[in-house]
């Protein structure tokens, strides 16, 4: 291995950490011959000379993971002992056990054979990303690298009501008994013959010989195991079942169990790995098999020189399995005492191989129906109801109330309808509609520009837009629709988990925006025609909207494009568009603009600026007041100038003018932050 690198040496790939995930990636690259002409850097502060972890997985003999690690698999078990003391065969998918020290030694031996792979025993303090080269700063040196595999743990922040974080904490004794106590062919995954103590607790047992074994006391719960308590429980379990013993080694740890997703790194050349790549199965804590699949995927991408979205490489996950994990996490969090009952029933009622396939997300929907039919129904119904209630956002409650009150006043109190409409719409604009654009100064591309210069440019762009409305309203309308299509679509596309940097992403964004606005216009035909006439003086037959079912094409496009993304907001978007069918044109647009577009953009700003809603609103308050004064000035003076008397037409023009500079600034904000909602 080489000595410390010079700062001017550029490494093709750098690995931060040499834990399981990075080790598997590096081994896969070596085995595929992809490191021979590359400069590789590994920064690992730990010497990796101790057996600090164990890695287990089930797999049949034909799977690549078995052949890849056959030389370091310490134990293989063809039988499993269940909590009812029955023993089942798993010879079609044996359970394999690897000691971490054996993996570390295996990797280091491979590294020693390669002169182009440099191992540095040093801790990484920070990374300075760059579009061309990344700078890695350790405690004693700096290095340059094109692409980085970063295994450092990331802080998991729960941002949604349906996100759960539990700990799979454990303490294990590697013991030796005085007499033959263990069947070397049988391991125990979950022995529930221990107290639950308000959590889900069990014993996990791996025999090494007839006299020695690893016995772990494990808890699924919010609170981690107290070491003294765990040792007492473990000692009681071992003493009662196996008699006297001596401890050869202790191991302790905690594995995250969460459905919260760690986002991709903002830099396109830095890939998060391990737990930070969401490779730990939320409901079980197993991850080694996922890490191996992830390594194979990374190798395939590099082999095919497909690195344009290097930071977004990730294992695909079926949404229904994420839902299953979520339901179980809810039960383990809010009704932990039921965990013992659920797992005991699962292992006693379902074939073990089916369970393994289910945990590997390889079962069919029919298999899953059979599995859940064997489990206690009420806990899962309660969890489903809790998840559903949490999904019901307050904004849809507000929307429902607004629509019902509008229909009520329009039908029974028509003289109040206009007052209700004006009050509701103006309130919505100044609570979230205008504020989401009132902090453009904070996110502008040149945020160092003096405030008065920024405001001058901003207002000049608005005046320029108004000038176009005055000189050529038709051109102004086309221009407004063009940038609105892209702006609305860009926000929706990011919210749906897409990216907008590529040409294809921009095209999808544009057509997403078109689909939304065309649906609103084409489902309010008469009003759309009148609005366009009032704005531009241009007339055309209403039948164009009837002859071409634009609304159907719009919905079809939205469904087709958004359903294939990791986070689609299609249900919320469709709900608002459908509610708009019962409202006048401007009210329908207001519904989308306030409760979908502005709401999503507000969350994007919170995430990108790391601010709470209250902090964001405080920073927007001064500019919000300024926007209100501009609105009042506009409504009092520009109706006569623009030769428009219709209240809604004037609002339309005001929105188009104030939104033009905002759309430009938000586009650069999305581009700069590489934001994925």
NORURQUI-V719088 format. One record per pair of residues at least 6 apart in sequence whose ideal C-beta (glycine too) atoms are under 6 Angstrom apart, sorted by the first residue. I is the first residue (numbers start at 1). J is the second residue. If there is no record, write none. Layout:
BEGIN
I|J + I|J
END
This chain:
BEGIN
1|119 + 2|118 + 4|141 + 5|118 + 5|143 + 7|142 + 10|144 + 11|39 + 11|41 + 11|145 + 12|38 + 12|39 + 12|146 + 13|40 + 13|147 + 14|41 + 14|136 + 14|145 + 14|148 + 15|22 + 15|42 + 15|149 + 16|43 + 16|124 + 16|150 + 16|152 + 17|44 + 17|151 + 18|42 + 18|44 + 19|151 + 20|291 + 21|151 + 21|273 + 21|274 + 21|291 + 22|149 + 22|151 + 22|273 + 23|103 + 23|107 + 24|291 + 24|292 + 24|295 + 25|149 + 25|295 + 25|298 + 28|295 + 28|299 + 29|35 + 29|299 + 30|110 + 32|299 + 34|302 + 39|116 + 40|117 + 41|118 + 41|143 + 42|119 + 43|120 + 43|122 + 43|124 + 43|138 + 45|122 + 45|123 + 48|104 + 51|99 + 51|100 + 51|101 + 52|100 + 53|100 + 55|98 + 55|288 + 56|97 + 57|96 + 57|288 + 57|289 + 58|93 + 58|95 + 58|356 + 59|65 + 59|66 + 60|92 + 60|93 + 65|292 + 72|98 + 72|102 + 72|106 + 73|96 + 73|98 + 74|97 + 74|99 + 75|97 + 76|94 + 76|96 + 77|95 + 77|187 + 78|91 + 78|94 + 78|185 + 79|87 + 79|89 + 79|185 + 79|186 + 80|88 + 80|90 + 80|352 + 81|87 + 81|186 + 81|188 + 82|347 + 83|191 + 83|192 + 83|344 + 84|348 + 87|186 + 88|352 + 90|352 + 92|353 + 93|353 + 93|356 + 95|187 + 97|206 + 111|117 + 111|119 + 122|138 + 122|139 + 122|140 + 123|139 + 124|136 + 124|138 + 125|137 + 126|137 + 127|134 + 127|136 + 128|135 + 129|267 + 133|144 + 134|145 + 134|148 + 136|143 + 147|269 + 147|310 + 148|270 + 149|271 + 149|273 + 150|270 + 150|272 + 151|273 + 151|274 + 154|262 + 154|276 + 156|258 + 156|260 + 158|165 + 158|260 + 161|390 + 162|387 + 162|390 + 163|259 + 163|260 + 164|259 + 164|329 + 164|333 + 165|258 + 166|220 + 166|257 + 166|332 + 167|224 + 167|254 + 168|220 + 168|255 + 168|257 + 168|285 + 169|219 + 169|224 + 169|225 + 169|254 + 170|216 + 170|218 + 171|217 + 171|230 + 171|252 + 172|214 + 172|216 + 172|251 + 173|215 + 173|234 + 173|247 + 174|214 + 174|248 + 174|249 + 175|245 + 175|247 + 176|211 + 176|212 + 176|246 + 176|248 + 177|211 + 177|242 + 177|245 + 178|244 + 180|210 + 181|242 + 182|207 + 182|210 + 182|213 + 184|207 + 187|206 + 188|205 + 190|202 + 190|343 + 191|202 + 191|203 + 192|202 + 192|340 + 192|344 + 194|201 + 194|203 + 194|233 + 194|237 + 196|337 + 196|340 + 199|219 + 199|221 + 199|336 + 200|220 + 200|332 + 200|336 + 200|339 + 201|219 + 202|218 + 203|217 + 203|237 + 204|216 + 204|218 + 205|213 + 205|215 + 206|214 + 207|213 + 217|230 + 217|233 + 217|234 + 219|225 + 220|332 + 221|336 + 224|254 + 238|245 + 255|285 + 257|282 + 257|285 + 258|282 + 259|282 + 259|325 + 259|326 + 259|329 + 261|278 + 262|276 + 262|278 + 264|311 + 264|312 + 265|272 + 265|311 + 266|674 + 268|311 + 269|310 + 270|311 + 271|310 + 271|311 + 271|313 + 279|287 + 279|290 + 279|291 + 279|294 + 280|287 + 282|325 + 283|325 + 283|328 + 284|359 + 293|315 + 294|315 + 298|313 + 301|313 + 318|361 + 321|361 + 327|380 + 327|383 + 330|383 + 330|386 + 331|338 + 331|379 + 331|383 + 332|339 + 335|379 + 338|379 + 342|375 + 345|375 + 349|374 + 350|371 + 350|374 + 357|363 + 395|595 + 395|599 + 399|579 + 399|595 + 403|579 + 409|416 + 409|417 + 409|420 + 410|417 + 425|590 + 428|594 + 432|598 + 433|594 + 433|598 + 434|624 + 434|627 + 435|620 + 435|624 + 436|598 + 436|601 + 436|602 + 437|662 + 438|620 + 438|623 + 438|624 + 438|627 + 439|619 + 439|620 + 440|662 + 440|665 + 441|454 + 443|669 + 444|665 + 445|668 + 458|661 + 461|660 + 461|661 + 462|657 + 462|658 + 465|657 + 465|660 + 466|657 + 468|476 + 469|476 + 469|653 + 473|535 + 473|536 + 474|536 + 474|538 + 477|535 + 477|536 + 480|656 + 483|663 + 485|510 + 485|513 + 485|514 + 486|509 + 486|510 + 486|513 + 487|663 + 488|513 + 488|516 + 488|597 + 489|509 + 489|510 + 489|512 + 489|513 + 490|500 + 490|509 + 491|597 + 491|600 + 491|601 + 492|512 + 493|500 + 493|508 + 493|509 + 493|512 + 494|675 + 494|677 + 495|569 + 495|600 + 495|677 + 496|562 + 496|565 + 496|568 + 496|569 + 497|565 + 497|566 + 497|567 + 498|565 + 499|505 + 500|506 + 500|509 + 515|554 + 515|557 + 515|558 + 518|550 + 518|554 + 519|551 + 519|554 + 519|577 + 520|588 + 520|589 + 521|528 + 522|545 + 522|550 + 522|551 + 523|551 + 523|581 + 524|585 + 525|542 + 525|545 + 527|585 + 529|542 + 532|538 + 533|539 + 534|646 + 534|649 + 535|649 + 562|568 + 562|570 + 573|596 + 576|591 + 576|592 + 576|595 + 576|596 + 579|591 + 580|588 + 580|591 + 586|648 + 604|675 + 606|616 + 608|673 + 608|675 + 634|654 + 639|650 + 644|650
END
